[in-house]
């Protein structure tokens, strides 16, 4: 995701239980770790089918991957291929950032490529959600030789400052609650951050039922304000727009019609910038269509991937 006012981007991220196909509790995670680029990265592999592996980059920056498991979509996709999740540096079960450790876009690209190389994949299908969408576009620009298919889901804009946040227009009363704790958030007060995050997550959904189920689990998701601020600050230097015109691999750009975290106009602009890309709008979704419209999301992804 991507938060406004320099806050979080959950696009990482976030989740739900659409059509109630999702399990009552996320499946147990059997993860592994490896060392690369001065950090220890945690990852998880699901499925073992013959299809091209699908690597998923979660949103944030600053969230771990766990919010993704609020959807059954991934396990369904894993019936035909390996699906790989990982915690980005400084997040979740990966090692915490040490003082002075770099954590910018360059390091995120290096870590993602190290994961691919560690798993022995020459080609991958790469999906990024929210901030993860920005990351996979940046990765694809640097390593097109490793991309089979690219999926950009409710992503921030290629020039991050051009991301359109609609919260203040749609949820002015909720934004006011965030403003009331804003000073505490900037000071790093944990209670203020938790209150701010709760309000933020409440604005990501089309369905009240999916929203409430997601919020009931949100206390288990991990967030690092330090990572968020570090990455967000670094992204201000870049504009990926010129890179998108050179993408030669199949690309699917996805948005929820009611995504107030990243306006659908951003996804449309990304689609128009990538020659030959496909565009998919999920009519009853906010920022997490893989959670709110599981059946349709899985079907669209499988069609795009050709299996």
C-alpha positions as a printed Julia matrix, in Angstrom:
307×3 Matrix{Float64}:
   0.0     0.0     0.0
   0.96    3.58   -0.23
   0.05    6.04    2.42
  -0.28    9.7     1.81
   1.62   12.32    3.75
   4.75   10.18    3.53
   3.19    7.35    5.45
   2.83    3.71    4.7
   2.08    2.12    1.47
   0.3    -1.02    1.92
  -0.04   -2.36   -1.28
   1.64   -3.66    0.08
  -0.97   -4.27    0.62
  -3.95   -5.43    1.95
  -6.25   -8.11    2.34
  -9.53   -9.69    2.83
 -11.67  -12.72    2.56
 -13.73  -12.46   -0.58
 -16.74  -14.56   -1.24
 -15.56  -16.13    1.93
 -13.3   -18.45    0.05
 -10.51  -17.53    2.41
  -9.75  -19.75    5.4
 -10.74  -18.86    8.93
  -7.05  -18.64    9.75
  -4.03  -18.35    7.48
  -2.22  -21.62    6.75
   0.91  -22.32    8.76
   3.98  -20.82    7.15
   7.0   -23.02    6.51
   9.61  -20.44    5.68
  13.36  -20.4     5.12
  16.08  -17.78    5.25
  19.23  -16.94    3.33
  21.87  -14.24    3.56
  22.45  -11.7     0.81
  23.6    -8.1     0.5
  24.36   -7.86    4.21
  20.91   -8.93    5.42
  19.02  -12.12    6.2
  15.89  -12.49    4.08
  12.94  -14.71    5.0
  10.86  -16.35    2.27
   8.14  -18.93    1.84
   7.35  -21.19   -1.1
   3.86  -22.61   -1.68
   2.92  -25.14   -4.32
   5.13  -27.18   -6.61
   3.4   -27.21   -9.99
   5.14  -27.06  -13.38
   4.2   -23.47  -14.2
   6.62  -20.55  -14.13
   7.19  -19.54  -10.48
   5.18  -16.52   -9.32
   7.09  -14.21   -6.97
   4.91  -11.77   -5.01
   6.23   -8.44   -3.7
   4.02   -7.04   -0.96
   3.15   -3.43   -0.34
   4.38   -0.98    2.2
   7.03    0.13    2.35
   7.49   -1.11    5.88
   4.97   -3.97    6.0
   5.8    -7.63    6.11
   4.1    -9.99    3.66
   1.63  -11.51    6.11
  -1.37   -9.39    5.11
  -1.38  -11.2     1.78
  -2.48  -14.4     3.49
  -5.92  -13.0     4.18
  -6.8   -14.19    0.68
  -7.19  -17.72   -0.66
  -6.15  -16.54   -4.11
  -2.5   -17.47   -3.68
  -3.08  -21.06   -2.63
  -5.36  -21.5    -5.61
  -2.71  -20.09   -7.93
  -0.14  -22.36   -6.24
  -1.94  -25.44   -7.52
  -0.23  -24.92  -10.87
   3.09  -23.32   -9.88
   5.28  -22.29   -7.02
   4.17  -19.06   -5.37
   6.87  -17.27   -3.4
   6.45  -14.64   -0.69
   9.23  -12.87    1.15
   9.73  -10.23    3.8
  11.64   -7.25    2.48
  14.75   -6.11    4.3
  14.08   -4.76    7.77
  10.55   -6.2     7.84
   8.82   -9.14    9.46
  10.98  -12.23    9.79
  13.85  -10.8     7.78
  16.63   -9.21    9.8
  16.06   -5.75   11.27
  17.9    -2.8     9.83
  21.15   -1.96   11.55
  22.13    1.64   12.13
  23.38    3.15    8.91
  22.28    0.19    6.77
  21.09    1.19    3.29
  17.44    0.48    2.53
  16.61    2.31   -0.68
  15.23    1.25   -4.02
  18.6    -0.07   -5.2
  18.85   -2.42   -2.2
  15.26   -3.6    -2.67
  16.04   -4.5    -6.3
  19.23   -6.31   -5.27
  17.36   -8.3    -2.6
  14.62   -9.35   -5.0
  17.19  -10.52   -7.53
  19.1   -12.34   -4.8
  15.91  -14.22   -3.9
  15.38  -15.23   -7.52
  18.97  -16.38   -7.82
  18.89  -18.23   -4.48
  15.87  -20.22   -5.63
  17.53  -21.01   -8.95
  14.88  -19.41  -11.17
  16.09  -18.06  -14.51
  12.64  -16.65  -15.37
   9.8   -15.67  -13.05
   6.31  -14.26  -13.22
   6.51  -11.22  -10.96
   3.55   -9.64   -9.15
   3.73   -6.51   -7.03
   0.99   -4.95   -4.96
   0.91   -1.23   -4.09
   4.49   -0.23   -3.17
   5.35   -3.72   -4.39
   3.98   -2.72   -7.79
   6.49    0.11   -7.95
   9.25   -2.28   -6.88
   8.48   -4.87   -9.56
   8.4    -2.19  -12.26
  11.83   -1.0   -11.1
  13.11   -4.58  -10.98
  11.77   -5.29  -14.47
  13.53   -2.19  -15.8
  16.87   -3.45  -14.45
  16.43   -7.18  -15.1
  14.06   -7.69  -18.05
  15.86  -10.93  -18.93
  14.37  -12.58  -15.84
  10.74  -11.57  -16.44
   8.24  -13.94  -18.05
   5.08  -12.02  -17.07
   4.69   -8.84  -15.0
   1.61   -8.09  -12.88
   1.25   -4.59  -11.42
  -1.59   -4.51   -8.88
  -2.92   -1.21   -7.45
   0.57    0.24   -7.7
   1.93    3.62   -6.81
   2.78    5.88   -9.74
   6.08    5.44  -11.62
   6.97    8.88  -10.29
   5.89    8.32   -6.73
   4.9    11.95   -6.19
   2.24   11.5    -8.91
   0.37    8.9    -6.87
  -3.2    10.09   -6.35
  -4.58    9.56   -2.85
  -8.34   10.07   -2.45
  -8.76    9.49    1.28
  -9.37   13.13    2.17
 -12.05   13.37   -0.53
 -13.89   10.17    0.37
 -13.23    9.74    4.1
 -12.71   13.25    5.51
 -13.85   12.21    8.99
 -11.36    9.32    9.07
  -8.51   11.5     7.86
  -9.38   13.92   10.67
  -8.85   11.1    13.16
  -5.45   10.45   11.61
  -4.59   14.13   11.85
  -5.46   14.06   15.54
  -2.67   11.53   16.22
  -0.27   12.79   13.55
   2.15   14.45   15.96
   2.47   11.24   17.97
   3.02    9.25   14.78
   5.9    11.51   13.75
   7.41   11.12   17.21
   7.25    7.33   16.86
   4.67    6.78   19.61
   3.5     3.17   19.23
  -0.07    3.82   20.37
  -0.41    6.72   17.95
   1.01    4.63   15.11
  -1.43    1.81   15.89
  -4.38    4.22   15.97
  -3.31    5.84   12.71
  -2.83    2.45   11.06
  -6.26    1.23   12.11
  -7.9     4.25   10.5
  -5.78    3.86    7.38
  -6.62    0.19    6.91
 -10.32    0.9     7.34
 -10.31    2.98    4.13
  -8.96    0.29    1.79
 -12.06   -1.77    1.08
 -15.25   -1.82   -0.95
 -16.92   -4.45    1.24
 -17.62   -3.64    4.92
 -17.57   -7.38    5.7
 -14.14   -7.89    4.16
 -12.9    -4.74    5.88
 -14.08   -5.87    9.31
 -12.59   -9.35    8.89
  -9.31   -7.84    7.8
  -9.19   -5.38   10.69
  -9.83   -8.22   13.12
  -6.52   -9.73   12.0
  -4.52   -6.58   11.5
  -2.83   -6.69   14.92
  -0.73   -9.61   13.66
   0.72   -7.67   10.73
   4.16   -6.18   11.25
   5.1    -2.65   10.29
   8.38   -0.75   10.51
   8.12    3.02   10.5
  11.89    3.21   10.03
  11.76    1.21    6.81
   8.75    3.17    5.59
  10.42    6.53    6.03
  13.74    5.37    4.57
  12.29    3.84    1.41
   9.68    6.54    0.88
  12.34    9.22    1.08
  14.57    7.43   -1.43
  11.75    6.99   -3.94
  11.46   10.76   -4.35
  14.61   10.64   -6.54
  13.21    8.44   -9.28
  10.86    8.52  -12.24
  10.31    5.1   -13.83
   8.08    6.45  -16.59
  10.75    6.46  -19.33
  11.59    2.83  -18.5
   8.05    1.56  -19.03
   8.07    2.21  -22.76
  10.82   -0.38  -23.15
   8.96   -3.26  -21.49
   8.72   -6.13  -23.99
   7.25   -8.84  -21.75
   3.51   -9.4   -21.2
   2.22   -7.03  -18.52
  -1.12   -6.9   -16.7
  -2.05   -3.71  -14.84
  -4.77   -4.18  -12.2
  -6.86   -1.77  -10.14
  -9.87   -1.88   -7.86
 -12.58    0.48   -9.05
 -12.93    1.84   -5.51
  -9.24    2.07   -4.65
  -9.01    5.32   -2.68
  -5.42    4.54   -1.65
  -4.18    4.75   -5.24
  -6.75    6.18   -7.65
  -7.55    3.98  -10.68
  -6.3     6.8   -12.9
  -2.77    5.87  -11.78
  -3.19    2.29  -13.03
  -4.6     3.59  -16.29
  -1.56    5.82  -16.8
   0.78    2.87  -16.13
  -1.17    0.76  -18.63
  -0.95    3.46  -21.28
   2.8     3.81  -20.72
   3.56    0.1   -21.25
   3.15   -0.97  -24.89
   0.79   -3.9   -25.35
  -0.1    -4.15  -21.67
  -3.47   -5.43  -20.49
  -5.73   -3.51  -18.1
  -8.13   -5.07  -15.59
 -10.58   -3.26  -13.32
 -12.27   -5.12  -10.46
 -15.64   -3.48  -10.03
 -16.25   -4.42   -6.39
 -12.8    -3.91   -4.91
 -10.79   -1.29   -3.15
  -7.03   -1.54   -2.78
  -6.96   -5.36   -2.47
  -8.88   -6.99   -5.33
  -7.22  -10.34   -4.64
  -9.08  -10.31   -1.34
 -12.39   -8.8    -2.3
 -12.98  -10.62   -5.6
 -11.0   -13.82   -5.18
 -12.69  -15.88   -7.91
 -12.46  -13.17  -10.55
  -8.89  -12.27   -9.56
  -7.66  -15.86   -9.8
  -9.43  -16.37  -13.13
  -7.97  -13.17  -14.6
  -4.44  -13.97  -13.45
  -4.62  -17.53  -14.74
  -5.87  -16.32  -18.11
  -3.06  -13.8   -18.29
  -0.42  -16.36  -17.35
  -1.83  -18.81  -19.88
  -2.67  -21.54  -17.38
